[in-house]
Amino acid sequence: MAHAATRAPRRSTGRPGVGRPGVAWALPGALFFVFFAVAPMVLVGALAFTDWDGIGTPSWTGMSNWSRLWDDPETHQAIWLSLVLTVLTWLFQTPLALLLGVWAAGRQRNRAVLSAIFFLPLLGSSVALALVWKSLLDPNFGLIADIGPALSFADGDLLGSSKGAFGAILFVTAWQFIPLHTLIYQGGARAIPRSLYDAAAIDGAGTVRQFFAITLPQLRNTIVTSSVIMVVGALTFFDTVLILTKGGPGTDTTIVPYLMYKNGFQAFDLGYASAVATILVVVATTVSLLLVRLTGFAAMRSTREGM
């Protein structure tokens, strides 16, 4: 007699492949990605081995651009400044965005109104906002002329100082993009099950204890996502530097994207600029992959109920 618990055969739906879309569905997205992302990167990589001023036919120069890049102290400084700006941007923006996002996800009075006001910098373009800050930081008629002495800049020329210019770029960047990351953290905090906080409250855990025992662990996926966006954004940051400091004073704020612009569109040395751009792509991709790998983001399965 056959065992009664024999597994019943799976019922056929009559529609093969249901629940798993075919490869053809990915074709439009794949073509879009190849045309707008892969093809430009391949072209830039090829131009890095040429000498080209943007007009005429590029001439093959082999590894000369790479040798020049290896020996160029300005490039070394630009890479170092980009890494410093990336680290400081993460350290400055992440705690503030995290705390503001958790606060904005709460139920306190006027939260929606205050959040809407706080998110206003997201509505402006980077160029327009940089022009506004450029006017505010002008030592002749800007606000900095009045508050400069209190910041140890007696003449109000904040952008004329190496540390002042770098600090201004860091501050303007944070002011512009903290709302974006706050919005990301707000969405993550709202997805945390309320039952976890209710159980913690029954056990006597206060607000601070709940934040470190529940909120932070539950937001680990969100922290990684925000960090990757922040790091890649800092490494490719350009327009604010162009408008505020133009890489100066001297080359003290010349980060890699601005160095690429200066060589490509001011010196018309597009071969060398392509080599710098290739380095930037490699560094940004490597840092992003390391960040995802080292944080265990790929192994995360769920953020529900403390899992």
Secondary structure, 3 states (H helix, E strand, C coil): CCCCCCCCCCCCCCCCCCCCCCHHHHHHHHHHHHHHHHHHHHHHHHHCCEECCCCCCCEECCCHHHHHHHHCHHHHHHHHHHHHHHHHHHHHHHHHHHHHHHHHCCCCCCHHHHHHHHCHHHHCCHHHHHHHHHHHCCCCCCCHHHHCHHHCCCCCCHHHCHHHHHHHHHHHHHHHHHHHHHHHHHHHHHCCCHHHHHHHHHCCCCHHHHHHHHHHHHCHHHHHHHHHHHHHHHHCCCHHHHHHCCCCCCCCCCCHHHHHHHHHHHCCCHHHHHHHHHHHHHHHHHHHHHHHHHCCHHHCCCCCCCC
